[in-house]
């Protein structure tokens, strides 16, 4: 079975061009306790649609391929 972290990075790499197209980017930080930590960069960091993009886009895409992932957390929004 493929390493979940590698699979998550592959999914993020597939999503990256869409974010770059909107002036942003995404950076994989870590995968720990079934939670993916990412960092949104550029226009994506302050976008009003960030929560929607994160949950309905990025999190949904990752969970579809790696069902054990419980959540995707943007470390920019963690204080």
PDB file of N, CA, C and O in Angstrom:
ATOM      1  N   UNK A   1       0.836  -1.201   0.000  1.00  0.00           N
ATOM      2  CA  UNK A   1       0.000   0.000   0.000  1.00  0.00           C
ATOM      3  C   UNK A   1       0.876   1.258   0.000  1.00  0.00           C
ATOM      4  O   UNK A   1       1.917   1.313   0.654  1.00  0.00           O
ATOM      5  N   UNK A   2       0.433   2.240  -0.733  1.00  0.00           N
ATOM      6  CA  UNK A   2       1.214   3.479  -0.855  1.00  0.00           C
ATOM      7  C   UNK A   2       1.165   4.294   0.432  1.00  0.00           C
ATOM      8  O   UNK A   2       0.150   4.326   1.128  1.00  0.00           O
ATOM      9  N   UNK A   3       2.268   4.941   0.728  1.00  0.00           N
ATOM     10  CA  UNK A   3       2.386   5.820   1.883  1.00  0.00           C
ATOM     11  C   UNK A   3       1.351   6.948   1.761  1.00  0.00           C
ATOM     12  O   UNK A   3       1.334   7.658   0.756  1.00  0.00           O
ATOM     13  N   UNK A   4       0.481   7.120   2.782  1.00  0.00           N
ATOM     14  CA  UNK A   4      -0.560   8.164   2.699  1.00  0.00           C
ATOM     15  C   UNK A   4       0.022   9.559   2.476  1.00  0.00           C
ATOM     16  O   UNK A   4      -0.557  10.361   1.743  1.00  0.00           O
ATOM     17  N   UNK A   5       1.151   9.851   3.096  1.00  0.00           N
ATOM     18  CA  UNK A   5       1.746  11.188   2.941  1.00  0.00           C
ATOM     19  C   UNK A   5       2.144  11.443   1.488  1.00  0.00           C
ATOM     20  O   UNK A   5       1.935  12.543   0.976  1.00  0.00           O
ATOM     21  N   UNK A   6       2.712  10.446   0.826  1.00  0.00           N
ATOM     22  CA  UNK A   6       3.082  10.606  -0.584  1.00  0.00           C
ATOM     23  C   UNK A   6       1.852  10.825  -1.451  1.00  0.00           C
ATOM     24  O   UNK A   6       1.859  11.654  -2.361  1.00  0.00           O
ATOM     25  N   UNK A   7       0.793  10.072  -1.159  1.00  0.00           N
ATOM     26  CA  UNK A   7      -0.459  10.208  -1.913  1.00  0.00           C
ATOM     27  C   UNK A   7      -1.043  11.614  -1.722  1.00  0.00           C
ATOM     28  O   UNK A   7      -1.505  12.236  -2.679  1.00  0.00           O
ATOM     29  N   UNK A   8      -1.019  12.104  -0.488  1.00  0.00           N
ATOM     30  CA  UNK A   8      -1.527  13.450  -0.179  1.00  0.00           C
ATOM     31  C   UNK A   8      -0.736  14.503  -0.959  1.00  0.00           C
ATOM     32  O   UNK A   8      -1.315  15.429  -1.527  1.00  0.00           O
ATOM     33  N   UNK A   9       0.589  14.354  -0.982  1.00  0.00           N
ATOM     34  CA  UNK A   9       1.430  15.311  -1.725  1.00  0.00           C
ATOM     35  C   UNK A   9       1.107  15.281  -3.216  1.00  0.00           C
ATOM     36  O   UNK A   9       1.108  16.323  -3.872  1.00  0.00           O
ATOM     37  N   UNK A  10       0.830  14.088  -3.757  1.00  0.00           N
ATOM     38  CA  UNK A  10       0.476  13.975  -5.177  1.00  0.00           C
ATOM     39  C   UNK A  10      -0.840  14.705  -5.465  1.00  0.00           C
ATOM     40  O   UNK A  10      -0.965  15.384  -6.484  1.00  0.00           O
ATOM     41  N   UNK A  11      -1.811  14.566  -4.575  1.00  0.00           N
ATOM     42  CA  UNK A  11      -3.106  15.228  -4.752  1.00  0.00           C
ATOM     43  C   UNK A  11      -2.925  16.746  -4.699  1.00  0.00           C
ATOM     44  O   UNK A  11      -3.483  17.473  -5.520  1.00  0.00           O
ATOM     45  N   UNK A  12      -2.143  17.215  -3.731  1.00  0.00           N
ATOM     46  CA  UNK A  12      -1.875  18.655  -3.610  1.00  0.00           C
ATOM     47  C   UNK A  12      -1.196  19.167  -4.876  1.00  0.00           C
ATOM     48  O   UNK A  12      -1.513  20.255  -5.355  1.00  0.00           O
ATOM     49  N   UNK A  13      -0.259  18.381  -5.421  1.00  0.00           N
ATOM     50  CA  UNK A  13       0.418  18.787  -6.662  1.00  0.00           C
ATOM     51  C   UNK A  13      -0.554  18.909  -7.827  1.00  0.00           C
ATOM     52  O   UNK A  13      -0.375  19.757  -8.702  1.00  0.00           O
ATOM     53  N   UNK A  14      -1.590  18.057  -7.844  1.00  0.00           N
ATOM     54  CA  UNK A  14      -2.604  18.135  -8.908  1.00  0.00           C
ATOM     55  C   UNK A  14      -3.489  19.372  -8.744  1.00  0.00           C
ATOM     56  O   UNK A  14      -3.953  19.936  -9.735  1.00  0.00           O
ATOM     57  N   UNK A  15      -3.724  19.795  -7.499  1.00  0.00           N
ATOM     58  CA  UNK A  15      -4.576  20.955  -7.228  1.00  0.00           C
ATOM     59  C   UNK A  15      -3.825  22.280  -7.390  1.00  0.00           C
ATOM     60  O   UNK A  15      -4.430  23.313  -7.677  1.00  0.00           O
ATOM     61  N   UNK A  16      -2.515  22.239  -7.206  1.00  0.00           N
ATOM     62  CA  UNK A  16      -1.687  23.460  -7.201  1.00  0.00           C
ATOM     63  C   UNK A  16      -1.903  24.363  -8.419  1.00  0.00           C
ATOM     64  O   UNK A  16      -2.046  25.572  -8.239  1.00  0.00           O
ATOM     65  N   UNK A  17      -1.936  23.833  -9.660  1.00  0.00           N
ATOM     66  CA  UNK A  17      -2.099  24.733 -10.826  1.00  0.00           C
ATOM     67  C   UNK A  17      -3.363  25.585 -10.769  1.00  0.00           C
ATOM     68  O   UNK A  17      -3.363  26.723 -11.238  1.00  0.00           O
ATOM     69  N   UNK A  18      -4.445  25.044 -10.199  1.00  0.00           N
ATOM     70  CA  UNK A  18      -5.691  25.807 -10.088  1.00  0.00           C
ATOM     71  C   UNK A  18      -5.513  26.982  -9.123  1.00  0.00           C
ATOM     72  O   UNK A  18      -6.036  28.071  -9.358  1.00  0.00           O
ATOM     73  N   UNK A  19      -4.779  26.752  -8.049  1.00  0.00           N
ATOM     74  CA  UNK A  19      -4.541  27.813  -7.061  1.00  0.00           C
ATOM     75  C   UNK A  19      -3.583  28.858  -7.622  1.00  0.00           C
ATOM     76  O   UNK A  19      -3.780  30.056  -7.416  1.00  0.00           O
ATOM     77  N   UNK A  20      -2.558  28.415  -8.323  1.00  0.00           N
ATOM     78  CA  UNK A  20      -1.591  29.334  -8.939  1.00  0.00           C
ATOM     79  C   UNK A  20      -2.309  30.212  -9.955  1.00  0.00           C
ATOM     80  O   UNK A  20      -2.014  31.401 -10.074  1.00  0.00           O
ATOM     81  N   UNK A  21      -3.250  29.627 -10.686  1.00  0.00           N
ATOM     82  CA  UNK A  21      -4.034  30.359 -11.675  1.00  0.00           C
ATOM     83  C   UNK A  21      -4.797  31.521 -11.039  1.00  0.00           C
ATOM     84  O   UNK A  21      -5.047  32.537 -11.688  1.00  0.00           O
ATOM     85  N   UNK A  22      -5.164  31.365  -9.765  1.00  0.00           N
ATOM     86  CA  UNK A  22      -5.881  32.419  -9.031  1.00  0.00           C
ATOM     87  C   UNK A  22      -4.934  33.301  -8.208  1.00  0.00           C
ATOM     88  O   UNK A  22      -5.387  34.097  -7.386  1.00  0.00           O
ATOM     89  N   UNK A  23      -3.638  33.164  -8.426  1.00  0.00           N
ATOM     90  CA  UNK A  23      -2.668  34.020  -7.746  1.00  0.00           C
ATOM     91  C   UNK A  23      -2.220  33.497  -6.385  1.00  0.00           C
ATOM     92  O   UNK A  23      -1.610  34.228  -5.605  1.00  0.00           O
ATOM     93  N   UNK A  24      -2.519  32.244  -6.104  1.00  0.00           N
ATOM     94  CA  UNK A  24      -2.141  31.672  -4.814  1.00  0.00           C
ATOM     95  C   UNK A  24      -1.317  30.417  -4.988  1.00  0.00           C
ATOM     96  O   UNK A  24      -0.824  30.117  -6.075  1.00  0.00           O
ATOM     97  N   UNK A  25      -1.178  29.686  -3.890  1.00  0.00           N
ATOM     98  CA  UNK A  25      -0.459  28.424  -3.922  1.00  0.00           C
ATOM     99  C   UNK A  25      -0.759  27.679  -2.638  1.00  0.00           C
ATOM    100  O   UNK A  25      -1.397  28.218  -1.734  1.00  0.00           O
ATOM    101  N   UNK A  26      -0.303  26.449  -2.557  1.00  0.00           N
ATOM    102  CA  UNK A  26      -0.504  25.612  -1.383  1.00  0.00           C
ATOM    103  C   UNK A  26       0.802  24.899  -1.070  1.00  0.00           C
ATOM    104  O   UNK A  26       1.521  24.469  -1.972  1.00  0.00           O
ATOM    105  N   UNK A  27       1.092  24.781   0.195  1.00  0.00           N
ATOM    106  CA  UNK A  27       2.315  24.116   0.624  1.00  0.00           C
ATOM    107  C   UNK A  27       1.946  23.014   1.631  1.00  0.00           C
ATOM    108  O   UNK A  27       1.234  23.267   2.603  1.00  0.00           O
ATOM    109  N   UNK A  28       2.429  21.815   1.392  1.00  0.00           N
ATOM    110  CA  UNK A  28       2.231  20.712   2.332  1.00  0.00           C
ATOM    111  C   UNK A  28       3.155  20.954   3.518  1.00  0.00           C
ATOM    112  O   UNK A  28       4.344  21.211   3.330  1.00  0.00           O
ATOM    113  N   UNK A  29       2.623  20.875   4.743  1.00  0.00           N
ATOM    114  CA  UNK A  29       3.443  21.063   5.942  1.00  0.00           C
ATOM    115  C   UNK A  29       3.727  19.718   6.597  1.00  0.00           C
ATOM    116  O   UNK A  29       4.887  19.343   6.769  1.00  0.00           O
ATOM    117  N   UNK A  30       2.661  18.983   6.966  1.00  0.00           N
ATOM    118  CA  UNK A  30       2.861  17.671   7.572  1.00  0.00           C
ATOM    119  C   UNK A  30       1.549  16.886   7.589  1.00  0.00           C
ATOM    120  O   UNK A  30       0.464  17.436   7.401  1.00  0.00           O
ATOM    121  N   UNK A  31       1.693  15.595   7.818  1.00  0.00           N
ATOM    122  CA  UNK A  31       0.548  14.696   7.988  1.00  0.00           C
ATOM    123  C   UNK A  31       0.756  13.989   9.311  1.00  0.00           C
ATOM    124  O   UNK A  31       1.727  13.253   9.488  1.00  0.00           O
ATOM    125  N   UNK A  32      -0.169  14.220  10.250  1.00  0.00           N
ATOM    126  CA  UNK A  32       0.013  13.711  11.607  1.00  0.00           C
ATOM    127  C   UNK A  32      -1.343  13.389  12.220  1.00  0.00           C
ATOM    128  O   UNK A  32      -2.263  14.205  12.161  1.00  0.00           O
ATOM    129  N   UNK A  33      -1.470  12.200  12.810  1.00  0.00           N
ATOM    130  CA  UNK A  33      -2.713  11.777  13.467  1.00  0.00           C
ATOM    131  C   UNK A  33      -3.934  11.930  12.551  1.00  0.00           C
ATOM    132  O   UNK A  33      -4.986  12.400  12.984  1.00  0.00           O
ATOM    133  N   UNK A  34      -3.784  11.534  11.299  1.00  0.00           N
ATOM    134  CA  UNK A  34      -4.862  11.590  10.292  1.00  0.00           C
ATOM    135  C   UNK A  34      -5.322  13.006   9.966  1.00  0.00           C
ATOM    136  O   UNK A  34      -6.426  13.200   9.456  1.00  0.00           O
ATOM    137  N   UNK A  35      -4.484  13.990  10.257  1.00  0.00           N
ATOM    138  CA  UNK A  35      -4.782  15.383   9.911  1.00  0.00           C
ATOM    139  C   UNK A  35      -3.680  15.892   8.984  1.00  0.00           C
ATOM    140  O   UNK A  35      -2.490  15.718   9.247  1.00  0.00           O
ATOM    141  N   UNK A  36      -4.110  16.527   7.890  1.00  0.00           N
ATOM    142  CA  UNK A  36      -3.173  17.108   6.936  1.00  0.00           C
ATOM    143  C   UNK A  36      -3.031  18.590   7.271  1.00  0.00           C
ATOM    144  O   UNK A  36      -4.025  19.309   7.366  1.00  0.00           O
ATOM    145  N   UNK A  37      -1.802  19.036   7.447  1.00  0.00           N
ATOM    146  CA  UNK A  37      -1.526  20.448   7.712  1.00  0.00           C
ATOM    147  C   UNK A  37      -0.939  21.056   6.451  1.00  0.00           C
ATOM    148  O   UNK A  37       0.060  20.576   5.915  1.00  0.00           O
ATOM    149  N   UNK A  38      -1.579  22.118   5.989  1.00  0.00           N
ATOM    150  CA  UNK A  38      -1.117  22.805   4.788  1.00  0.00           C
ATOM    151  C   UNK A  38      -0.976  24.298   5.102  1.00  0.00           C
ATOM    152  O   UNK A  38      -1.440  24.786   6.133  1.00  0.00           O
ATOM    153  N   UNK A  39      -0.332  24.991   4.192  1.00  0.00           N
ATOM    154  CA  UNK A  39      -0.201  26.446   4.316  1.00  0.00           C
ATOM    155  C   UNK A  39      -0.633  27.048   2.988  1.00  0.00           C
ATOM    156  O   UNK A  39      -0.072  26.733   1.939  1.00  0.00           O
ATOM    157  N   UNK A  40      -1.628  27.910   3.044  1.00  0.00           N
ATOM    158  CA  UNK A  40      -2.082  28.608   1.848  1.00  0.00           C
ATOM    159  C   UNK A  40      -1.223  29.851   1.669  1.00  0.00           C
ATOM    160  O   UNK A  40      -0.929  30.558   2.632  1.00  0.00           O
ATOM    161  N   UNK A  41      -0.820  30.113   0.419  1.00  0.00           N
ATOM    162  CA  UNK A  41       0.145  31.165   0.122  1.00  0.00           C
ATOM    163  C   UNK A  41      -0.444  32.127  -0.911  1.00  0.00           C
ATOM    164  O   UNK A  41      -1.333  31.760  -1.679  1.00  0.00           O
ATOM    165  N   UNK A  42       0.057  33.349  -0.918  1.00  0.00           N
ATOM    166  CA  UNK A  42      -0.341  34.331  -1.922  1.00  0.00           C
ATOM    167  C   UNK A  42      -1.794  34.743  -1.757  1.00  0.00           C
ATOM    168  O   UNK A  42      -2.276  34.931  -0.640  1.00  0.00           O
ATOM    169  N   UNK A  43      -2.487  34.880  -2.885  1.00  0.00           N
ATOM    170  CA  UNK A  43      -3.883  35.320  -2.868  1.00  0.00           C
ATOM    171  C   UNK A  43      -4.759  34.368  -2.067  1.00  0.00           C
ATOM    172  O   UNK A  43      -5.771  34.787  -1.504  1.00  0.00           O
ATOM    173  N   UNK A  44      -4.387  33.095  -2.006  1.00  0.00           N
ATOM    174  CA  UNK A  44      -5.194  32.106  -1.280  1.00  0.00           C
ATOM    175  C   UNK A  44      -5.144  32.329   0.239  1.00  0.00           C
ATOM    176  O   UNK A  44      -6.080  31.951   0.944  1.00  0.00           O
ATOM    177  N   UNK A  45      -4.087  32.924   0.739  1.00  0.00           N
ATOM    178  CA  UNK A  45      -3.919  33.091   2.183  1.00  0.00           C
ATOM    179  C   UNK A  45      -4.996  33.994   2.782  1.00  0.00           C
ATOM    180  O   UNK A  45      -5.423  33.779   3.916  1.00  0.00           O
ATOM    181  N   UNK A  46      -5.436  35.004   2.029  1.00  0.00           N
ATOM    182  CA  UNK A  46      -6.402  35.972   2.556  1.00  0.00           C
ATOM    183  C   UNK A  46      -7.735  35.958   1.809  1.00  0.00           C
ATOM    184  O   UNK A  46      -8.550  36.868   1.962  1.00  0.00           O
ATOM    185  N   UNK A  47      -7.947  34.935   1.014  1.00  0.00           N
ATOM    186  CA  UNK A  47      -9.156  34.866   0.185  1.00  0.00           C
ATOM    187  C   UNK A  47     -10.389  34.634   1.046  1.00  0.00           C
ATOM    188  O   UNK A  47     -10.357  33.838   1.984  1.00  0.00           O
ATOM    189  N   UNK A  48     -11.472  35.328   0.726  1.00  0.00           N
ATOM    190  CA  UNK A  48     -12.731  35.143   1.460  1.00  0.00           C
ATOM    191  C   UNK A  48     -13.313  33.757   1.228  1.00  0.00           C
ATOM    192  O   UNK A  48     -14.089  33.263   2.046  1.00  0.00           O
ATOM    193  N   UNK A  49     -12.950  33.144   0.143  1.00  0.00           N
ATOM    194  CA  UNK A  49     -13.463  31.818  -0.192  1.00  0.00           C
ATOM    195  C   UNK A  49     -12.561  30.701   0.337  1.00  0.00           C
ATOM    196  O   UNK A  49     -12.763  29.533   0.006  1.00  0.00           O
ATOM    197  N   UNK A  50     -11.576  31.052   1.151  1.00  0.00           N
ATOM    198  CA  UNK A  50     -10.593  30.076   1.610  1.00  0.00           C
ATOM    199  C   UNK A  50     -11.223  28.879   2.305  1.00  0.00           C
ATOM    200  O   UNK A  50     -10.879  27.738   1.997  1.00  0.00           O
ATOM    201  N   UNK A  51     -12.136  29.117   3.233  1.00  0.00           N
ATOM    202  CA  UNK A  51     -12.739  28.003   3.968  1.00  0.00           C
ATOM    203  C   UNK A  51     -13.475  27.053   3.023  1.00  0.00           C
ATOM    204  O   UNK A  51     -13.402  25.833   3.175  1.00  0.00           O
ATOM    205  N   UNK A  52     -14.174  27.614   2.061  1.00  0.00           N
ATOM    206  CA  UNK A  52     -14.896  26.814   1.080  1.00  0.00           C
ATOM    207  C   UNK A  52     -13.909  26.022   0.218  1.00  0.00           C
ATOM    208  O   UNK A  52     -14.099  24.828  -0.010  1.00  0.00           O
ATOM    209  N   UNK A  53     -12.873  26.679  -0.252  1.00  0.00           N
ATOM    210  CA  UNK A  53     -11.849  26.016  -1.061  1.00  0.00           C
ATOM    211  C   UNK A  53     -11.188  24.901  -0.263  1.00  0.00           C
ATOM    212  O   UNK A  53     -10.960  23.805  -0.774  1.00  0.00           O
ATOM    213  N   UNK A  54     -10.885  25.194   0.993  1.00  0.00           N
ATOM    214  CA  UNK A  54     -10.200  24.227   1.845  1.00  0.00           C
ATOM    215  C   UNK A  54     -11.053  23.000   2.108  1.00  0.00           C
ATOM    216  O   UNK A  54     -10.584  21.875   1.936  1.00  0.00           O
ATOM    217  N   UNK A  55     -12.301  23.197   2.523  1.00  0.00           N
ATOM    218  CA  UNK A  55     -13.160  22.077   2.922  1.00  0.00           C
ATOM    219  C   UNK A  55     -13.786  21.357   1.728  1.00  0.00           C
ATOM    220  O   UNK A  55     -13.728  20.130   1.644  1.00  0.00           O
ATOM    221  N   UNK A  56     -14.383  22.111   0.808  1.00  0.00           N
ATOM    222  CA  UNK A  56     -15.110  21.496  -0.300  1.00  0.00           C
ATOM    223  C   UNK A  56     -14.195  21.104  -1.458  1.00  0.00           C
ATOM    224  O   UNK A  56     -14.546  20.256  -2.277  1.00  0.00           O
ATOM    225  N   UNK A  57     -13.040  21.720  -1.516  1.00  0.00           N
ATOM    226  CA  UNK A  57     -12.115  21.424  -2.609  1.00  0.00           C
ATOM    227  C   UNK A  57     -10.979  20.526  -2.176  1.00  0.00           C
ATOM    228  O   UNK A  57     -10.936  19.344  -2.515  1.00  0.00           O
ATOM    229  N   UNK A  58     -10.064  21.098  -1.425  1.00  0.00           N
ATOM    230  CA  UNK A  58      -8.835  20.398  -1.047  1.00  0.00           C
ATOM    231  C   UNK A  58      -9.123  19.204  -0.136  1.00  0.00           C
ATOM    232  O   UNK A  58      -8.671  18.092  -0.409  1.00  0.00           O
ATOM    233  N   UNK A  59      -9.871  19.429   0.939  1.00  0.00           N
ATOM    234  CA  UNK A  59     -10.153  18.346   1.885  1.00  0.00           C
ATOM    235  C   UNK A  59     -10.939  17.219   1.206  1.00  0.00           C
ATOM    236  O   UNK A  59     -10.629  16.043   1.398  1.00  0.00           O
ATOM    237  N   UNK A  60     -11.948  17.576   0.418  1.00  0.00           N
ATOM    238  CA  UNK A  60     -12.759  16.563  -0.265  1.00  0.00           C
ATOM    239  C   UNK A  60     -11.908  15.740  -1.239  1.00  0.00           C
ATOM    240  O   UNK A  60     -12.061  14.521  -1.318  1.00  0.00           O
ATOM    241  N   UNK A  61     -11.023  16.397  -1.972  1.00  0.00           N
ATOM    242  CA  UNK A  61     -10.167  15.697  -2.938  1.00  0.00           C
ATOM    243  C   UNK A  61      -9.218  14.733  -2.225  1.00  0.00           C
ATOM    244  O   UNK A  61      -9.008  13.609  -2.682  1.00  0.00           O
ATOM    245  N   UNK A  62      -8.654  15.172  -1.122  1.00  0.00           N
ATOM    246  CA  UNK A  62      -7.724  14.315  -0.373  1.00  0.00           C
ATOM    247  C   UNK A  62      -8.471  13.141   0.257  1.00  0.00           C
ATOM    248  O   UNK A  62      -7.998  12.007   0.187  1.00  0.00           O
ATOM    249  N   UNK A  63      -9.624  13.389   0.867  1.00  0.00           N
ATOM    250  CA  UNK A  63     -10.382  12.318   1.531  1.00  0.00           C
ATOM    251  C   UNK A  63     -10.895  11.277   0.530  1.00  0.00           C
ATOM    252  O   UNK A  63     -11.058  10.107   0.874  1.00  0.00           O
ATOM    253  N   UNK A  64     -11.141  11.703  -0.682  1.00  0.00           N
ATOM    254  CA  UNK A  64     -11.606  10.767  -1.706  1.00  0.00           C
ATOM    255  C   UNK A  64     -10.536   9.715  -2.002  1.00  0.00           C
ATOM    256  O   UNK A  64     -10.846   8.543  -2.215  1.00  0.00           O
ATOM    257  N   UNK A  65      -9.280  10.147  -2.010  1.00  0.00           N
ATOM    258  CA  UNK A  65      -8.169   9.247  -2.322  1.00  0.00           C
ATOM    259  C   UNK A  65      -7.558   8.608  -1.072  1.00  0.00           C
ATOM    260  O   UNK A  65      -7.048   7.489  -1.125  1.00  0.00           O
ATOM    261  N   UNK A  66      -7.616   9.327   0.050  1.00  0.00           N
ATOM    262  CA  UNK A  66      -7.015   8.856   1.302  1.00  0.00           C
ATOM    263  C   UNK A  66      -8.085   8.971   2.394  1.00  0.00           C
ATOM    264  O   UNK A  66      -8.093   9.938   3.155  1.00  0.00           O
ATOM    265  N   UNK A  67      -8.992   7.981   2.471  1.00  0.00           N
ATOM    266  CA  UNK A  67     -10.156   8.083   3.357  1.00  0.00           C
ATOM    267  C   UNK A  67      -9.836   8.213   4.842  1.00  0.00           C
ATOM    268  O   UNK A  67     -10.676   8.676   5.614  1.00  0.00           O
ATOM    269  N   UNK A  68      -8.646   7.815   5.249  1.00  0.00           N
ATOM    270  CA  UNK A  68      -8.312   7.925   6.679  1.00  0.00           C
ATOM    271  C   UNK A  68      -8.049   9.364   7.126  1.00  0.00           C
ATOM    272  O   UNK A  68      -7.982   9.635   8.325  1.00  0.00           O
ATOM    273  N   UNK A  69      -7.902  10.281   6.177  1.00  0.00           N
ATOM    274  CA  UNK A  69      -7.703  11.691   6.526  1.00  0.00           C
ATOM    275  C   UNK A  69      -8.999  12.229   7.126  1.00  0.00           C
ATOM    276  O   UNK A  69     -10.056  12.169   6.498  1.00  0.00           O
ATOM    277  N   UNK A  70      -8.908  12.756   8.344  1.00  0.00           N
ATOM    278  CA  UNK A  70     -10.077  13.282   9.050  1.00  0.00           C
ATOM    279  C   UNK A  70     -10.326  14.751   8.738  1.00  0.00           C
ATOM    280  O   UNK A  70     -11.467  15.211   8.713  1.00  0.00           O
ATOM    281  N   UNK A  71      -9.221  15.491   8.498  1.00  0.00           N
ATOM    282  CA  UNK A  71      -9.360  16.937   8.330  1.00  0.00           C
ATOM    283  C   UNK A  71      -8.137  17.498   7.645  1.00  0.00           C
ATOM    284  O   UNK A  71      -7.043  16.942   7.740  1.00  0.00           O
ATOM    285  N   UNK A  72      -8.336  18.613   6.950  1.00  0.00           N
ATOM    286  CA  UNK A  72      -7.229  19.379   6.391  1.00  0.00           C
ATOM    287  C   UNK A  72      -7.244  20.726   7.095  1.00  0.00           C
ATOM    288  O   UNK A  72      -8.265  21.413   7.110  1.00  0.00           O
ATOM    289  N   UNK A  73      -6.099  21.108   7.686  1.00  0.00           N
ATOM    290  CA  UNK A  73      -6.011  22.333   8.485  1.00  0.00           C
ATOM    291  C   UNK A  73      -5.012  23.275   7.828  1.00  0.00           C
ATOM    292  O   UNK A  73      -3.889  22.890   7.504  1.00  0.00           O
ATOM    293  N   UNK A  74      -5.442  24.511   7.639  1.00  0.00           N
ATOM    294  CA  UNK A  74      -4.558  25.574   7.144  1.00  0.00           C
ATOM    295  C   UNK A  74      -3.826  26.178   8.340  1.00  0.00           C
ATOM    296  O   UNK A  74      -4.456  26.785   9.206  1.00  0.00           O
ATOM    297  N   UNK A  75      -2.501  26.018   8.397  1.00  0.00           N
ATOM    298  CA  UNK A  75      -1.776  26.501   9.581  1.00  0.00           C
ATOM    299  C   UNK A  75      -1.767  28.019   9.687  1.00  0.00           C
ATOM    300  O   UNK A  75      -1.480  28.555  10.758  1.00  0.00           O
ATOM    301  N   UNK A  76      -2.075  28.727   8.598  1.00  0.00           N
ATOM    302  CA  UNK A  76      -2.155  30.193   8.668  1.00  0.00           C
ATOM    303  C   UNK A  76      -3.284  30.644   9.576  1.00  0.00           C
ATOM    304  O   UNK A  76      -3.211  31.708  10.191  1.00  0.00           O
ATOM    305  N   UNK A  77      -4.334  29.825   9.657  1.00  0.00           N
ATOM    306  CA  UNK A  77      -5.504  30.225  10.452  1.00  0.00           C
ATOM    307  C   UNK A  77      -5.462  29.686  11.877  1.00  0.00           C
ATOM    308  O   UNK A  77      -6.371  29.937  12.668  1.00  0.00           O
ATOM    309  N   UNK A  78      -4.405  28.945  12.202  1.00  0.00           N
ATOM    310  CA  UNK A  78      -4.237  28.419  13.560  1.00  0.00           C
ATOM    311  C   UNK A  78      -3.387  29.410  14.334  1.00  0.00           C
ATOM    312  O   UNK A  78      -2.270  29.734  13.933  1.00  0.00           O
ATOM    313  N   UNK A  79      -3.925  29.884  15.441  1.00  0.00           N
ATOM    314  CA  UNK A  79      -3.186  30.905  16.219  1.00  0.00           C
ATOM    315  C   UNK A  79      -2.558  30.261  17.432  1.00  0.00           C
ATOM    316  O   UNK A  79      -1.895  30.939  18.217  1.00  0.00           O
TER     317      UNK A  79
END
